[in-house]
Amino acid sequence: MGLIGTLLVGLVVGAIAKLLMPGRQGGGIVITTLLGVAGALVATYAGQAVGWYAAGQGAGWIASILGAIVVLWVYGRFVKRSAG
């Protein structure tokens, strides 16, 4: 897929995760993209560890969004603690 495709998917996944997550999370487009890419990676490796995906197979859209929500939640906890 390449780097550009990965970043575009990350942007979409991160934006959907931010829309679904209650409350206000900081960060602009770069943070949203990075959280989306990280969520897709978390979903892929967790799915491979559990046996849902074969080696080299990526997570689907729904799993990537769920992974991004988890990463966004962790990010929100970390930012709140370091700011206060």
C-alpha positions as CSV (number, residue, x, y, z in Angstrom):
1,M,0.0,0.0,0.0
2,G,2.9,2.4,0.6
3,L,3.4,5.2,3.0
4,I,0.9,7.6,1.5
5,G,-1.8,5.0,1.6
6,T,-1.0,4.1,5.2
7,L,-1.2,7.7,6.2
8,L,-4.5,8.2,4.4
9,V,-6.0,5.1,6.1
10,G,-4.6,6.3,9.4
11,L,-6.2,9.7,9.0
12,V,-9.6,8.2,8.2
13,V,-9.4,5.6,11.1
14,G,-8.1,8.2,13.5
15,A,-10.9,10.7,12.6
16,I,-13.6,8.0,13.0
17,A,-12.2,7.0,16.3
18,K,-12.2,10.7,17.5
19,L,-15.8,11.0,16.4
20,L,-16.9,7.9,18.3
21,M,-14.9,8.6,21.4
22,P,-16.8,10.8,23.9
23,G,-15.3,13.9,25.3
24,R,-12.8,16.3,23.7
25,Q,-9.3,15.0,22.7
26,G,-6.7,17.5,21.7
27,G,-4.4,17.2,18.8
28,G,-4.6,18.2,15.2
29,I,-4.5,16.3,11.9
30,V,-1.0,14.9,12.6
31,I,-1.9,13.5,16.0
32,T,-5.2,12.1,14.5
33,T,-3.2,10.4,11.7
34,L,-0.6,9.0,14.1
35,L,-3.3,7.6,16.4
36,G,-5.1,6.0,13.5
37,V,-1.9,4.3,12.2
38,A,-1.0,3.2,15.7
39,G,-4.5,1.8,16.2
40,A,-4.3,-0.2,13.0
41,L,-1.0,-1.6,14.1
42,V,-2.3,-2.5,17.6
43,A,-5.3,-4.2,16.0
44,T,-3.1,-6.1,13.6
45,Y,-0.7,-7.4,16.2
46,A,-3.4,-8.2,18.7
47,G,-5.4,-10.0,16.1
48,Q,-2.4,-12.0,15.0
49,A,-1.6,-12.9,18.6
50,V,-5.1,-14.1,19.2
51,G,-5.2,-16.0,15.9
52,W,-7.8,-13.9,14.1
53,Y,-5.3,-12.9,11.4
54,A,-2.5,-14.8,9.7
55,A,1.1,-13.6,9.7
56,G,1.4,-10.7,7.2
57,Q,-2.4,-10.1,7.2
58,G,-3.6,-6.7,8.3
59,A,-6.6,-5.8,10.4
60,G,-9.8,-4.7,8.9
61,W,-11.5,-1.3,9.1
62,I,-13.6,-2.1,12.2
63,A,-10.7,-3.6,14.1
64,S,-8.5,-0.7,13.2
65,I,-11.0,1.8,14.4
66,L,-11.4,-0.2,17.7
67,G,-7.6,-0.2,18.0
68,A,-7.5,3.5,17.4
69,I,-10.1,4.1,20.1
70,V,-7.9,2.1,22.5
71,V,-4.8,4.2,21.5
72,L,-6.8,7.4,21.8
73,W,-8.0,6.4,25.3
74,V,-4.4,5.7,26.4
75,Y,-3.3,9.0,24.8
76,G,-6.0,10.9,26.6
77,R,-4.9,9.4,30.0
78,F,-1.3,10.2,29.3
79,V,-2.0,13.8,28.2
80,K,-4.3,14.5,31.2
81,R,-1.7,13.3,33.7
82,S,1.3,15.1,32.2
83,A,-0.7,18.4,31.9
84,G,-2.0,18.3,35.5
